């Protein structure tokens, strides 16, 4: 097979795999499409068996780390960590939506940074629904914050996003140095998002609320919190010792798993405690929207101008349901429907590691390898400037953001790393900024955003595409530029 034909076939199969992941026919796992596609490309000679195996070997430690963190996040949810955080935010905000938004930003940013963006989307979003209902606030600003912060706040640590783990391997940086270089871009991006949200959702935030109603105080699970903090410290320790951070994540997951199994805690298989199900107000509706069957101001939302219901009108104290399942498009999909009250089991923990999604990532790496080696790599190399000047970093970030919205951020970073990797940590981290922040522009930019939309859709609360895109047109350029400038400053001060 000649190079042109190999590239055409590889690109066609890549888009086919991504389309399957987005559509999720019959809720089949993404690996159903990715594994045969990878096998076909090997059989056709678009990528050799040796190259495919080498790509898989390079991805294996990354995928193992991802699986351990997913289990850790599920066990944190099982012990009520996210519900306790939501309860604390509700009480501290005192019924003021502006304070509630700040609290949601803080919790979502920390959750994403420490437990990954998937934990924010799958486990925190339902808590945000319940918290806004308890204080009579309009849900839309806070639910949108969970989606945007899942992407924006994933810049800080290698564990925050699968794209970060891939970039860490290519950059040659240690865990601690990666975090040091990305700390300022992370802070700047989150701050810019918050400023935009305060202005964009000013009408919703001005609608007011009331002190939290319904439900007793939920104490912070001390043991789980301590284990989580020790695990985070372990990430730094393994970096200093030259060991793989997967051992720290695995250690934290094992400790919590042994405790949960021994206690026989009643949880949903997806990790969240079994909870009373109730209608969820749509994110584009006010608290008066009592559930999927209630009339909602969808038409008004398309113009993003009209109010969305009077606060305190009937959902105070209502519990938002957990997602039925994580759905196609992201990890954490091995769980059965929440609310079933199944106890924590060894099989459930294995499922929470999302082995089929891990297999999808490995197969996707082979497909992208074929695409890059047969032409895309040369094309990207011709477009991107060399060096690590401010303008070069901005160009890399912009190209990465565009590519993420065309082919999704996971294939985008896999395609970019062979090109920007030899240029050093600066361009690698700039590409990471692009593929992490760019997906806030469109649904297809990241698997986490697709999952967020699917979770809301399953409960009759799907946001409007126009409003999501208009908000992204404001936040993405602003965060992309400021975060890249912050990275350039961090590189100048800290060094490569």
N, C-alpha and C positions, 0 to 999 in steps of 0.2 A: 504494500500500500504506500503510495507516494505521500509526501508531507501535506499537500493541499487536501487530498481526500481524507487523510487522517485527522486534520484539523476540523474539517466540515463535520465528519462523523462524531468527533469528540465534543464539539460545541453542541451539536444536535442532542447528543445523549445527556450532556450537562443540563441543558434547558429542560429536557424531558424529566430528569430526576428532580429538578427544582419545581417544575410544574406539579409533579406528583406529590411532593412535600407540601406545597401550598394548598392544593385541592384536597388532599387526604381522602381519596375515595374509599368508602366503607371503613374509614378509620384504620386503614392498613398502615403498618410502620413504614417509614421512609426507606428502610433497608430493602424492602421488597423491590424497589426500583433501582436503588444504588448498587446493590451487589451484582445483579445480572449485567448492569451497564459496565461496571468495572471488569467483569469477566469477559464481556464481549470485546472491549477495547484491548484486553490482553490477547485474546484469541485472534483478533484482526491484525495485531502487530503495531497498534498505535502507541502502545507502551509495552516494553518488554517485561517478562516475569521478574527478572532481577530488579528492574527499576521499580516495579509495583511493590515488591517485597521490601525494598529499601525505604520507600515512602511509608509503608505500613509500620516498619520498625521505628521510624522516626516519630510517628504519631502515637505509638502505643503508650509511652509514659504520659503523654498529654491526656489521652483518653482515660487512662487509669486514674489520674488525678481528678478528672471531671467526674467520674463515677463515684469516687470517694466523697467528694464535696456534695454531690446530689444526695447521697445517703445521709450525710451530716445535716444538710438543710432539712430533709424530711423528718429526722429525729428531733431537731429543734422545734419544728412545728408540732410534732406529736406531744411534746411536753408543754405546749402552750406559750412558747416564747413570743410568737407574733401576736397572739391575742392579748398578751400582757402588755406588749408595746403599744398596741392600738388603744387599750384601756388607759394607759398612762398618758398618751397624747390627748385623748378625749378629755381627761380630767384637767390636764394642764391648760388646754385651750380655753376652758371656761365658757364654751358656747360661742366663741369668736372664730368665724371661718378663716380669717387671716392668720390667726395663731395656729389653727388646725392645719392649714396648708404648710406653714413652716415646720410643724411637727411631722407631717407626712413626708416632706422633703428630707428631713433629717433621718427618719427611720428608713425610708426607701434608699437613701444614699448609702447608709451604713449596711443595710441588708444586701444591697447589690455588691458593695465593695468586699464584704466578708464572705457571703454565702452564694454569690453569683446572681446574675440578672434573672435567671430562671426562678430562683426563690422569690424574688420580688414580684414577678408576674403571676406565678402559680399560687404562692402561699400568702403573699401580702395583699394582693388586690382584693380578695374577698373580705379581709379584715378592714380595708379602707372603706368598702361599701358599708359594713356594719357600723363603723365608727362615725361616718357622716350621718347615718340614720339616727344614731343615738343622740347626736347634738343638734339635729334638725337642720343641718347644712346641706347645701346643694352638692351633689356628689361629683358633678362633672370636673371641676378643677382638680380635685384630689385623685380621681381615678385616672385622669390624663397624666397626672404627675407620676403615678406608679409606672405607666408605660414609658414616659420620657426618661425618668430616672433609671429605669432598667438598662437603658442604653447609655445615657450620659454619665451616670455614676459608675459605669463599669471600667473606667480608665485607671483606677488606682492600683489594684493589686493583680498579679497574674491569675489569681483564683477567681477574679470577678467575672471573667468572660472566657469562653473557649478560644476566642480570637487572641486574647492576651497570652494564654498558655502557648499557642502556636508562635506568637511573636517573641515570647521569652526565649524559646528554643533557638530562634533564628538570630536574636540580638546578641547573644553571648553575655547578657547581663545576669547578675545574681538577683535573687528575689528582692533583697533589700535595696539594691541599686535601682532596680526597675521601679519600686515603690517611691523612692526618693525623687527620681526624675519625673514621675507622673503625678506626684502629690499636688504641685501647683496647677498643672492643667486640669486636674480633677476638681480642685476647689473653685477655680475660675469658671469652668463649664457649669458646675452646679449653681454657682451664684448668678451667672447670666440667665440660666433657665428660670431660676426663682424670680428674678427681676421681670422677665418677660411674662411669666405666669401671673404675677401680681397685677400687671397692666391688662393683659389679654382677658383675664377672668374677673376684672374689677366689679362688674355688675353682679356676678354670682357671689363673690366674696362680700359684697355690700348688703346682700339679702339678709344676713344675720342668722342667728341660731339660738340655742338655749343650752344650759348646763346638761351634761349627759344624763339620760334617763334609761332605765331598764338595765338589768344585769348587775351583779355584784362586782366588787373590786377583784380584779384578777392579778394575783401576786406574780412577780417575776420569778420564773423557775431558777433558783440560785445555782443548783448543781449544773444544769445545762449551760447557764451563762458562764460559769467558771470554766467548764470544759471548753466552751467555744473560745474564750479568751486565751486559754492555754494552747489551744490549737493554733490560733493566730500567732502567738509567740513562737510556737513550734515552726511555723513557716520561716520566720526569721532565723531561728536556730539552725535549721537544716541548710539554709542558704550559707550561713557562716561556716558550717562544717563541710560544705561541698556535697551534701546529700540531696536526693530528690525530695521536693516538698510533699510528694504523694504520701510519704511515710507519716508526716504530721497529720495530714487529713485523715489517713486511714486510722491512726491512733485515736483521734477524737471520735470518729465514727464508731470504732469498736467499743470504746468506753460507754458511749450513749446507747449503743445497740444492746450490750450486755445488760445494762441497767433496765432498759425498756422491756427486753425479753423476760428478765427475771421478775419484773413487776407485773407483767401481763397487762399493760396499759391498754385500755380500749381506745382505738383510733381508727380513723379512716385509713384504708390501705395506701392512699396517697400521702399519708404522713400527718394530715391535719386531724385534730380531734373531732369525733363525731359531734355534730351540732344540729340544733333544730333548724329546719329549712323554712324559709319564708321568702316572699317575693322580693326581688331586688329592684330598686329604682334605677332607671337607666342613667348613665353618666351624663347624658345630655338633657336630663330632666331634673326637676326640683324634687324635694322630699315628698311632695304631694303625689308623685307617681307611685302608687302602691304596689305595682308589680307589672309583669309583662302584659297583663290585660288592660292596664289603665291607660287612658289616653295620654299621649306625650307630645311635646311641642317639637316634633321632628322638623316640621317646615320652618319654624322659627330658628331652629339651630342651624339650618342651611345658610341663613344669613348671619348667624352668630351675633345677633343683636338683641333679641327679645329676652325678657326674664323667663325663668324656668320653674315657676311654681313658688308658692309661699312656704317659707320654712316652718317647721314644726307642725305640719299638717297631717301627721298620721303614721309616719314610719319611725318615729322615735322609739328606740328600744328594739326595733326589728333586727333580726339576725340575717345577714347576707349569706346565701348558700356558698358552699365551696364549689369549685369547678367540678363538673361531672367527671371529667378526666382531662388530663393535660392536653390531649388532642394532638393531631399531627403538627409537627413543626418545631418541637422542642423536647428536651429531656423531661423526665418525670412522667412519662405517659403509660407506665406499666400498671398504674393504680386502677382499682375499680372505682365505682361511683362513691364519692364521699357521702358520709351520713349513714353508711351501712353498718357501722359499729364493729367492724372486724378488728380483732386484736392484732398487735404487732407480732409478726411471725418471721422466721428466717426467709421464707419464700417472698414475703412482702418486702423485706429489706433488699433482697436480690432484685426484685422488680423496680424498686425505687432507684437503683443504680442505672436503670434504663439501658440494659445490655444491647437491645436492638438499635437504640439511637447511637450508642458507641460504635456498633458495627456499621451504621450508616455513615458516621464520620470517617471511619477507616476507608470504606468503599468510595466515598466522595473524594477523599484525598487522591486515590488512584485516578479517578475521572479527571480531576483538575490537573493532575500531573500530565496527563495526555494532552489536555488543552494547552497548557503552558509550553510544553516541550515542542509542540507542533506549530507554533506560530504566535500565540498570545504573549508569551514572554518577550519575544523580540519586539512586538508592537508596543507593549508597555514600556520597555526599555528605550524605545525611540521617542516616546512622549515625555517621559520623566526627565527632569534636569539632574545633573550630577551634583555631588557635594551636599553639605548640610547648612547652607546659608538660610536665612529666614525665608527668602523667596523660594528656595528649593523645597524647604519643608512645607510651605503653604501650598505649593504645586502638588507635592506628593499627597498631602491631606485631601486636597480638592479632587484629584483623580481617584483616590481611594473611596471617597464619599460617593462619587458618581458611579463607580464600579459596583459598590455595595447595593445601590438602588437599582442597578441593572441585573445583576446576577446573584444578589444576596451577599451579606457581609462575610459569611464563612468561606464560600468559594473565592470571594474577592481577596481575602487575606492570604489564602493558599496560593492564589495566582501572583500576588504582589511580592511575597517574601523572597522567592528566588531572585527577583530583580533588585529589590531594595536592600536585601540582607548584606550583600558584599559592601554596600556603601557605609555600613556602620549602624550603631544604635539609633542615631538621630532620625534618619529616614524611616527606619523600621517603626519607631514610635509615632512618627508623623502619619504613616500609613494606618497605624492602629487608631489614632484619633479620627481619621477619616472613616474607617469602617465601623467604628463604634458610635460616632455622633451622626453620621450621615443617615442611618436608618430611621431617625425621627422624622424624616421627610415623607416616606411612603410606607405602607403596610408591608411590602415585600422586602424591605431593606434588611430586616433581621428576623430570625426564627422566633425570637421572643415577642416581637411586635405582632407577628401573625398569631401567636398563641394568645396574647392579650385580647386581640380582636375575637378570636374563636371562643374564649371563655365568656366574653360579654355576649356574643351572638347566641350561645347556647342557653342563655337566660333571658333572651329577648331584649337585650340592652346594648345592641351594637351601635357604636358611634358612627357619625356620618363621615364619609371619605373626604368631602370638601373641607369640613372644619379641621380634621386631622392634618390635611395637607397644608392648609393656610397657616396653621400654627407652626408647622414644620418649616415653612418658608421664612418664618421670622427667627425661630430658634436655631436652626441648623447653621446658616451662614454666621450668625453671631457667635455661637459656641465654637464653631470650627476655627474661625480666625483667632479668637481670644485664647483658646486652648493651645493652638499651635504656636502663637507668640509666647505664651507661658512656657511651653516646652523648649523653645529656642533660648529663653532666658535661663531655664533650669540647666540646660546643656552648657551654657556659658559659665554659670556659677559652679555647678557640681562637676562638670566634665563628663566626657563620654564614658 
